[in-house]
Amino acid sequence: MLKIAYESGNSTETIEYKSAQDFMANQRLEVPDLEDYYKIQSVTLDGKPIDLDDKTIIGLYKHFDDQGV
């Protein structure tokens, strides 16, 4: 399970995906769930935190893309 806590305007939202692959597929849609520029407060995959250099949705996408997800 991929769990992302991100900033949307003045509030913090949370979204979950069954897997990193589901997140990647959704981001490739014409209208994805999340905007590339949203700032990530925290992200975990199967309960383990993911450390990102670029703490944005596009940064998370690139992280998984680099891993070949």
Legacy VTK file of the C-alpha trace (Angstrom):
# vtk DataFile Version 3.0
C-alpha trace
ASCII
DATASET POLYDATA
POINTS 69 float
0.000 0.000 0.000
1.319 3.424 -0.990
0.156 6.230 1.288
0.844 9.863 0.406
0.193 12.872 2.664
0.413 16.064 0.612
-0.389 19.764 0.804
-3.412 20.917 -1.169
-3.962 24.628 -0.731
-4.027 25.341 2.995
-4.846 21.787 4.050
-3.178 18.397 4.190
-4.786 15.569 2.247
-4.033 11.851 2.214
-4.433 9.438 -0.672
-3.736 5.716 -0.881
-2.925 3.418 -3.792
-2.733 -0.378 -3.747
0.803 -0.217 -5.137
3.455 2.051 -6.597
2.411 0.730 -10.019
-1.156 1.979 -9.456
0.196 5.423 -8.537
2.390 5.507 -11.662
-0.508 4.447 -13.908
-2.785 7.111 -12.426
-0.184 9.851 -12.921
-0.029 8.955 -16.625
-3.743 9.668 -17.103
-4.862 12.809 -18.905
-6.343 14.010 -15.595
-4.397 12.367 -12.733
-5.509 12.378 -9.079
-2.574 14.564 -8.061
-0.917 17.623 -9.586
2.837 17.292 -10.203
3.657 20.327 -8.072
1.863 19.217 -4.873
4.287 19.149 -1.951
4.569 15.827 -0.141
4.634 15.858 3.658
5.152 12.106 3.988
4.992 8.981 1.865
5.142 5.319 2.854
5.198 2.126 0.836
4.040 -0.952 2.755
4.489 1.001 6.002
8.096 2.003 5.268
8.905 5.696 4.721
10.354 6.773 1.385
13.059 9.446 1.514
12.826 11.859 -1.407
15.213 14.591 -2.541
12.369 16.270 -4.477
9.374 16.245 -2.124
6.753 16.779 -4.818
4.438 14.404 -6.674
6.671 14.575 -9.762
9.652 13.830 -7.502
7.893 10.692 -6.235
7.017 9.704 -9.795
10.660 10.116 -10.866
11.802 8.125 -7.807
9.689 5.138 -8.861
10.556 5.619 -12.544
14.272 5.468 -11.695
13.615 2.183 -9.874
11.870 0.766 -12.919
8.418 0.562 -11.354
LINES 1 70
69 0 1 2 3 4 5 6 7 8 9 10 11 12 13 14 15 16 17 18 19 20 21 22 23 24 25 26 27 28 29 30 31 32 33 34 35 36 37 38 39 40 41 42 43 44 45 46 47 48 49 50 51 52 53 54 55 56 57 58 59 60 61 62 63 64 65 66 67 68
